[in-house]
Amino acid sequence: MSGTTGTASTAVTLSPAEEKAADKARLLTVLVNVCGVPHAHWKTHPIVLALKFDGITLFNADFIHMKAADIDALHYEKRGALVPLELNFKMILQALLAFYHHQSHKHRGGINVLDPTLPVQFKNFRNSEYDPTKEITPWGLAISYNKGLTDWNKLVKPSARDFKPYREANGWNDYKEVFVIALEAQNLTHLVDPTCVVVDEDLHKAQQKFLYKVLRDNVIHHEAKAIVKSHSKTKDTALVWQLICETYDKSMSTSLNGDAILGWLAGARLDEGKWV
């Protein structure tokens, strides 16, 4: 966050002292709202004491530049003796640091510590995405060098020719089966899975762009084509595929039920030898 606040039209420049005070408040806000440090006793909490002992009193200027090893080495004074910060508190701080860089990478900028949803986002991150065994990469470096995306661009040769055109509504079942087989062959089934947890945002977006172009070029039937075109901005292939499946699965089910009813009526009338 820069030394300005307010709207774009009424930006207010903070003095160095004001910015330092604001940054100190950011760290306290995160520790209380996200890490669970009790506000009433924050001055004596082990996390605060350990960070302060190492000179970490600011969020943007100090904390976000720490490494996992720095957190692992934190100590604080307890009853006159210097003791290591408890493991559970170290784990929280390391997860917070990883969360900051993960979110900043995703949004291409620092997080807003005043966001009321931040505690829930952090909890979800720790429970479903955070891997404490992985090195914490500063978000700026993660943007400039994304190994997963680089490897996919170099080593994987996805072929759009494996995906066949979809022209006729009555060919939906065959098209759906062949489409999924092509996704499986290219290890891209996660792109149509709405429950997929995205770990590598850059790689996921690159793959989404590839599959969206496949759908845009090959989906010709008017209803499906309209669905694809309506999501040109987000290129959310999981949502696009879900809507297409809902539309045509329902259409095919209705069509088959109608055919069955007509067949039954015709058979019944023939058996009875009359049409009225």
N, C-alpha and C positions, 0 to 999 in steps of 0.2 A: 504494500500500500504506500502511496507517495505521501508527501507532506501537504496534501490538499484534501479538502473535504467539501461536502455540499454537492449541488447539482452542477452539471456541465456549464450552465449559464451563470451561476453564482459561486464559482469556486473560491474557496478561502485558503490562503496559504498559511500554514502553521509555521511558527518560529521553531528553531532547533529544539528549544526547551519544551515547547508545546508538543512537538512530534515525539520527543523522548517520553513525555508523560503519557501520551496516547498509546505508544508502543508498550509501555509498562502495563497500562490498563488492558491491552490486548492479551498479554500473557496471563494476567490474573483472570480475565474473562474465560479464556480457554481452559485454564486449570480448574476453575470452579464449575463451569457449565458442561464441559466435555469430559474432564478427567475425574470429576467427583470430589474435588477438594472442598470441604465444608467452608462456606464463606465466613462463618462466625469465628473459625479458628485457622484461617488461611495463613496467618503470619507464623504460626508454630507447626504447620504441617510439614512432615518429612520431605515431600516433594519440593515445596517452596524453599525450605532450608538448604536442601542439597543443591538446587539450582543456584541459589543466592551465594552459597559457599564457593561455587565455581565461577561466579560473576555473571550468571545468566539471569538477567532481570528484565530483558526486553524480548518481545516475540519476533518481529521481523529482523531486528538487528542482531539478535543473539541465538534464540532457540532454533530457528529453522536452519541455521548453519551448523548445527551439531551433527555428529555422526553417532551411529549405534554404539561404537566403542566409548565415546565420550559419556553417553548415558550410563553405560555399564560400569564406568569408573567413578560415578557420583558417590560422594560421602557427605555426611553432615554431623554436627556436634549433638551428642545425646548424653545428658548428665555429665558433661565435662569431657567426654571421650569422643574421638572421631570414629564413626562407624559407617559401614557401607549402607547405601540406600537399600531398603528392602526390595527383594526380587519382584514382588507384585507391582510395586511402584515403578520400577525400571521397565517392566513389561508394558505398563500403561504409557509411559513416556515414549518408548520406542514405537509403539503402535501409533501414537499421536503424530510422531515425526513422519512415519511412513504414510499415514493418512493425509497429512498436509501435502506431501509431494505427490501422492496419488491424485488427490483432488485438483491440485494446481496444474498437474500435467493434463488432466482431463479437460479443464476449463481454460487452459492457457493463461493462467494468472493466479495470484494468491487467493486464499479463501477469505470469506467474510466471517470474522469471528462472532459477529452479532446475528448471524443467520440462526433463527430459532430451531431450524431442523438439523443443525450441526450435530447435537448429541445423538440423535437417532441415526444419522448418516455414519457417524463414527462407530456406533455399536454394530450396525450392519456390516461395515467394513471389517471390523475385527472378527465377526462371526463367520463371514462368508468369503472374504477376499484376501485378507491379510495373511501373509506367510512369514513368520518370524525368522525363518532360516534364510530368507533371501536378503541380499544386500539392499540397503535403502539408497536409491539413486536420486540425487537432486533433480527436480522436475525439469529444469532447463536442459540438463544433460540428457535426460530421457527423451526430450523432444528432438535434440540434435542427433542423437544416435539411438535408434530403435532397432535392436538386433532382430526381433521377431519380424518386423516389417521388411527389413533388409534381406533376411533369409528367404522370406516368402517371395519377394520380388526377383531374387536371383535363382532360387532353386525350384520353386513351384511354377509350373507352366499350365495354368488353368486354360481349358479349351472351351470356348463358347460354342464350338461346333458340336459338342456333346449334347447340347440342349436343343431339342427339336421345336419347331414352331407349333403353336396352338391356334388352329383356325376354326374348327367346328365344335359346337357345344357338345354334340353327341360323342365326341372323341375324348371327353374329359377324363374318364377313368384310366384309359391307356396313357394319356399325356401325364397325368399325375404320377403314375407309377414310374414312367421313364424319367421324369424330372427328378424324383427322389433318388433313383438309382444313379443318375449323373452326379447329384450332390454327394452321395456316399462315395463314389469313385474318386472325387476330388477333395474329400475331407472338408466339405463345406455345409454339412447338415445343420451346424449350429446357427447358420445365417437365417434359417426359417424356424428356429426354436425360440419362442417368446420367453422361455424360462432361462435362456442362456445367460450366465453371468460373465460379462465382458471383463477380461483381465488386461488385455493389451488393446487399448482404445484405438491407436493408430492402425494397427493391423486389422482390427475389426472393421474400421471405416473403409480401408482400402478394399477389403473383401466384399463389403456391402456394395461399394461402387461397381465392382466387377459384376456381381450378381444382378444388381439393378439394371445395368446395361443389357445383360442377357435377357431379362424379363421385358425390357423396353423394346428390344429388337425382335423377340420371338413370340411374345404374346400378342396375337393379332385379333382374336375374337373381341368384339366391341365392349362387352361388359368388363372383361378382365383387363383390357387395354385401358379403359377409363380408370380402373382402380390403380393400375401402375402409374399412370400419368399424374394422378392426384397426389402422389407421394414423392414427386420429383425433388422436393427440397430436402426432406429428411432421409430419403432412400432407405427407409426402414423395411428391409426385405422380409423380416419376420411378420410384421403387421400386414404387408402387402400380400404375402402368401396365405396368411390366415384368412384375410377377407376374400381372396379368390376362392379358397377351399370352401368357405362357408357359402358363398354364392353358388358355386357349381355343384357342390355336394347336395345342397338343398334342391337345386334345379333338377339334378339327375334323379334324386329320390322322388320328387313330385312326378317326373316324367315316367319313371318305372311304375309307380303306384297307379298312375292313370292308365298305362298300358295293361297292367294286370287287371284292373277293373273292367276295361273294355273287353279284354279277352274272356273274362269270366262271364260277362253279360252275353257275349256272342255265343259262348259255349252253352250257357243255360238256355238260351232261346232255341238253339239248334236241337238240344236234347228234348225240349218240350214240343218241337215241331211247329212253333209259332213265334211271331215277332211282336205280339201285342199282349 
